[in-house]
Amino acid sequence: MEAPVETVNKRTEVTSSVFGEIECMISAIQAGSEFAQMVLIQLNSDKSLGL
């Protein structure tokens, strides 16, 4: 039988790891969204210039 403290430590490690992965996914999504916004701004700018 494991000591309760060890069990809590393992759960904390797993939780931290999961949140770390989620944070990476969100960062990638945000970067993709920012890139898409930049492309749309450029396309709108080109349209307004008649290009």
Secondary structure by P-SEA (a helix, b strand, c coil): cccaaaaaaaaaaaaaaaaaaaaaaaaaaaaaaaaaaaaaaaaaaaaaacc
